[in-house]
């Protein structure tokens, strides 16, 4: 059995979540987990708020009191652009 990357609900045979309806094929199963793996709970990324991207220059401003942005967005390094971070839960 595999779990949804969004809500950790059960997936049907087409890799679509039976709880939230998310199509887990969008990520080719890269983030789906088997029940044999440690239990992990998904959370919305606190850095990008689940968007997966932050303003260009965002990480530079953490090291400086002033920063400039050339505009645009870059991938969030906290969630690798997925918008989801995982917390291991004791089984």
N, C-alpha and C positions, 0 to 999 in steps of 0.2 A: 504494500500500500504506500502511496506517495501522498505528500501534503502540499497544499497551496502555499506559494511564496507570499501571498498577501495576508491571508487570515489563518493559515495552518489547518484549513478544513480538508476533508477527504476529496480526492480527485476521482473523476469517473475514468472510463477507459480511454477517452479522448483527451485526457489531461486537463479537463475543465472542472473547476472547483464546484462541488455540489452545494457549498454554503454560500459563497459570494458570487459565483458565476465567472470568475476570472479565468481567462484562457492561459494556462501555464505553458502552452506551446510557444508563446511569444518569446520566451527565453530558452526554448529548446530543452526544457527540463534542467537547465544548469543549476537552478537554485532549489529545485524540488528535493526533498529529503526522504529517505526511506525510514520506516519505523525502527530499523536496526541502528540508526545513527543516534547520537545523543539528542535529547529533546531540546529544541531551541525555539524561542518565542520571538516572532517578528514585531518590530516597533517602527514607527515612522522616524526617519532620520531627524535628530534634533538640530542638525546643522543646516540642511537644505529644506526642512519641513516636508519631506517626501517628494520633492520635485526632481531631485537627482542632479540638479545644476545649481551653481552659485555664481555671483557676479565675478567677472574677470577681475583679478586683483584682490579678491576676498581673503585669500590666505596670506597675502603680503601685508595686509593691514593688521593682522594678528601680531606681527613683529614690529610694528611701528605705530606711532600715534597719528601719523598722517599717511594717507594713501591716495592714489589716483587710479581710476579705472578707465580703460580705453573703451569701455562698453562691451557688450556681449556677455556670454556665459561660458563657464568651464564645468567639467564634470566634478561633482562633489567627491572629494577623496575619502570622506568618512564612510560613505555607503557605496563607493565605486559606481555612482550614477544610477543605482537601483531605487533610491528613495527609502530603502529598508535597511535597518540594522538589526542584528540578531543578538538575543540574550540567551545564554545557556541556562537551562532550568534543571534542577535536580530531579531525576526520574523517580 
